Amino acid sequence: MITGTYDVVVVGGGVIGAFIARELTKFKLSVCVLEAKADVGMGASGANSGIVHGGFDPEPGTQKARFNVEGCQMMRKVTSDLDVPFEMIGSMVVAHNMEEKEILKKLLKQGKENGVKSLQLLDSWELGGLEPSLGPNLKGALLSSESGVVCPYELTQAAMENAIHNGAELFLSSPVTSIERQEDLTYVVHAGEHHLQARAVVNAAGIYSDKVYEMGMEAAVGDEIIEAHQESFHIVPRSGEYMLLDKSEGMTVCHVVFRIPSEMSKGIIVTPTVDGNLLLGPSLNPRADREDTSTTIPGMEQVKEGARRLVPEINLPAVIKAYTGLRATTDRANHDFIVGRTPIKGFYNAAGIESPGLTSSPAIGQYLAEIIAADLEAKLNPDFDPKRKHLRFRDLSFEEQQELVEKDPSYGRIICRCETITEGEVRDAIRRPCGARSVDGVKRRTRTGMGRCQGGFCSSHVVDILAEELGIDPTEVVQSTPGSYILTEQTKMKGEE
Ligand SMILES: Cc1cc2nc3c(=O)[nH]c(=O)nc-3n(C[C@H](O)[C@H](O)[C@H](O)COP(=O)(O)OP(=O)(O)OC[C@H]3O[C@@H](n4cnc5c(N)ncnc54)[C@H](O)[C@@H]3O)c2cc1C
């Protein structure tokens, strides 16, 4: 039984799926996103370095190079429309010896070939003046002034909220398990209780994008079958572990600082985050289990060693959090993105999107939406509204704060002291389109629990507000995933001694 009919079903609610959905709503198309997890942005889009890369690193002529450069150029406008903080702090790749200094010249040439502007080679004395905390023996750096930092999960949420505001629908906790083709060649996408008919399907399933492509292959007919198999690929997950340091360390460096990249990765970086912390990582190791985001001792050692090599005096005891993201690396020779039409008519891939996928997301979304709209002969949507607003109490002037508190006293109650987050903001995070449904969901939307105390003060208040807003008992509130309950039972009634 069909439970819904759409022009396009997008599989995956990471940053790529969110931007594809948003860009599709610029056309007169009905769009639905199916996400396996209980919230958007819980895959790689929620655990990465948050760097907007300039685009000098990818090999010229690849999809990575194209979408990186275009995405970076789009980022300022997109983040301004979506009210997401983006700091264009610039990035630098540093050379530890003369051999590495030669590699900087190659990266500069490659960047120019890719169309990156604002690249500049720095001598060691120029570098020392800009970044005095870096090691004394560095030989120079490549500065990319248009690079920056963004909050990856806020970008994902914002793009999805805006897609929903423009008419897209989102079903969470809905893993797609199979895809069928009907006689008229339309698709039926099965995801739990949802059986959605669609003219087009987009695979934006991140680390599972090979599995979803296999589902697409099952739906292939006639000549499509052989060609679809020829284009199949596998994802080989690779972990990247991080250490996040307290805001007291946020000024250790002013730029995103990289070492010379290897063929497999851009290496360990030291960077301020857009929220003012200091981030170290990621490590690089194979990981067999696609759900395993644990941190490991060897991974942490790699991060420490790499960070010390860049900043010898780095204050490692200031770490407040460690986490792991999983890269969706394909088994294709150059690990390029797989974006575009497939041999299966109406089935599109945005697969194997490893770094710089966050940077590339607006460009990938735009590219795919345009080809899908052309294939489905869809006209532009004149009512598309690109804007999304997000109120941050701590960023308002004193007068604006006073005015807000007078209108709504819940903005006068601080819930998270470390990050200065008010009750009003927590309630707003739950009420927004694609709103929070868990303590971590509130955390990712407001930053409650992201400070030095890591939720010690605010978590219980967030549980109460979630219970009230969702009309459930506090014992039913979860930390993150379904079943991750925080409270087991009520031990006393309000007012009891
Ligand atoms: C360690 C690390 C560091 C990185 N650093 C950077 C960086 O600094 N800058 C940058 O530009 N990029 C960076 N990236 C890359 C960037 O994070 C990714 O390219 C981007 O997040 C990929 O987004 P996605 O939507 O394709 O994948 P995801 O965010 O993983 O989203 C895919 C979604 O699909 C869902 N899904 C899977 N299977 C199904 C199914 N069957 N049904 C329904 N839903 C399904 C998943 O639950 C998930 O939510 C980094 C990545 C990693 C891992």
The ligand as a Tripos MOL2 file, in Angstrom:
@<TRIPOS>MOLECULE
LIG
   53    58     1     0     0
SMALL
NO_CHARGES

@<TRIPOS>ATOM
      1 C1         36.5200   12.8740   10.2710 C.3       1 LIG1
      2 C2         35.8770   13.7130    9.2120 C.ar      1 LIG1
      3 C3         36.3080   15.0210    9.0110 C.ar      1 LIG1
      4 C4         35.7500   15.7950    8.0110 C.ar      1 LIG1
      5 N1         36.0630   17.1090    7.9140 N.ar      1 LIG1
      6 C5         35.4880   17.8800    6.9580 C.ar      1 LIG1
      7 C6         35.7510   19.2690    6.8730 C.ar      1 LIG1
      8 O1         36.4360   19.8380    7.7080 O.2       1 LIG1
      9 N2         35.2300   19.9550    5.8420 N.ar      1 LIG1
     10 C7         34.4590   19.3850    4.8930 C.ar      1 LIG1
     11 O2         34.0800   20.0550    3.9560 O.2       1 LIG1
     12 N3         34.1050   18.0770    4.9950 N.ar      1 LIG1
     13 C8         34.5870   17.3350    6.0090 C.ar      1 LIG1
     14 N4         34.2450   16.0240    6.1390 N.ar      1 LIG1
     15 C9         33.3180   15.4500    5.1840 C.3       1 LIG1
     16 C10        31.8670   15.7420    5.5550 C.3       1 LIG1
     17 O3         31.6450   15.5870    6.9200 O.3       1 LIG1
     18 C11        31.0020   14.7770    4.7760 C.3       1 LIG1
     19 O4         31.3720   14.8160    3.4390 O.3       1 LIG1
     20 C12        29.5230   15.1230    4.8520 C.3       1 LIG1
     21 O5         29.1200   15.2810    6.1810 O.3       1 LIG1
     22 C13        28.7520   13.9940    4.1880 C.3       1 LIG1
     23 O6         27.4030   14.2460    4.3300 O.3       1 LIG1
     24 P1         26.3500   13.1290    3.9250 P.3       1 LIG1
     25 O7         25.0360   13.7760    4.0620 O.co2     1 LIG1
     26 O8         26.7440   12.5400    2.6240 O.co2     1 LIG1
     27 O9         26.5940   11.9740    4.9710 O.3       1 LIG1
     28 P2         25.9940   11.7990    6.4660 P.3       1 LIG1
     29 O10        26.1070   13.0280    7.2530 O.co2     1 LIG1
     30 O11        26.6420   10.5860    7.0210 O.co2     1 LIG1
     31 O12        24.4790   11.5620    6.1880 O.3       1 LIG1
     32 C14        23.9740   10.4000    5.5940 C.3       1 LIG1
     33 C15        22.6720   10.0960    6.2730 C.3       1 LIG1
     34 O13        22.0420    9.0200    5.6120 O.3       1 LIG1
     35 C16        21.3550    8.2710    6.5890 C.3       1 LIG1
     36 N5         21.1030    6.9330    6.0450 N.ar      1 LIG1
     37 C17        21.9990    5.9430    5.7850 C.ar      1 LIG1
     38 N6         21.3790    4.8620    5.3050 N.ar      1 LIG1
     39 C18        20.0680    5.1730    5.2480 C.ar      1 LIG1
     40 C19        18.9060    4.4580    4.8530 C.ar      1 LIG1
     41 N7         18.9730    3.1950    4.4110 N.pl3     1 LIG1
     42 N8         17.6970    5.0720    4.9600 N.ar      1 LIG1
     43 C20        17.5970    6.3450    5.4100 C.ar      1 LIG1
     44 N9         18.6700    7.0590    5.8030 N.ar      1 LIG1
     45 C21        19.8760    6.4790    5.7190 C.ar      1 LIG1
     46 C22        22.3080    8.2700    7.7670 C.3       1 LIG1
     47 O14        21.6350    7.9740    8.9730 O.3       1 LIG1
     48 C23        22.8570    9.6800    7.7220 C.3       1 LIG1
     49 O15        22.1500   10.5690    8.5550 O.3       1 LIG1
     50 C24        34.7620   15.2390    7.1580 C.ar      1 LIG1
     51 C25        34.3180   13.9300    7.3840 C.ar      1 LIG1
     52 C26        34.8400   13.1940    8.4230 C.ar      1 LIG1
     53 C27        34.2980   11.8350    8.7010 C.3       1 LIG1
@<TRIPOS>BOND
     1     1     2 1
     2     2     3 ar
     3     2    52 ar
     4     3     4 ar
     5     4     5 ar
     6     4    50 ar
     7     5     6 ar
     8     6     7 ar
     9     6    13 1
    10     7     8 2
    11     7     9 ar
    12     9    10 ar
    13    10    11 2
    14    10    12 ar
    15    12    13 ar
    16    13    14 ar
    17    14    15 1
    18    14    50 ar
    19    15    16 1
    20    16    17 1
    21    16    18 1
    22    18    19 1
    23    18    20 1
    24    20    21 1
    25    20    22 1
    26    22    23 1
    27    23    24 1
    28    24    25 2
    29    24    26 1
    30    24    27 1
    31    27    28 1
    32    28    29 2
    33    28    30 1
    34    28    31 1
    35    31    32 1
    36    32    33 1
    37    33    34 1
    38    33    48 1
    39    34    35 1
    40    35    36 1
    41    35    46 1
    42    36    37 ar
    43    36    45 ar
    44    37    38 ar
    45    38    39 ar
    46    39    40 ar
    47    39    45 ar
    48    40    41 1
    49    40    42 ar
    50    42    43 ar
    51    43    44 ar
    52    44    45 ar
    53    46    47 1
    54    46    48 1
    55    48    49 1
    56    50    51 ar
    57    51    52 ar
    58    52    53 1
@<TRIPOS>SUBSTRUCTURE
     1 LIG1         1 GROUP 0 **** ****
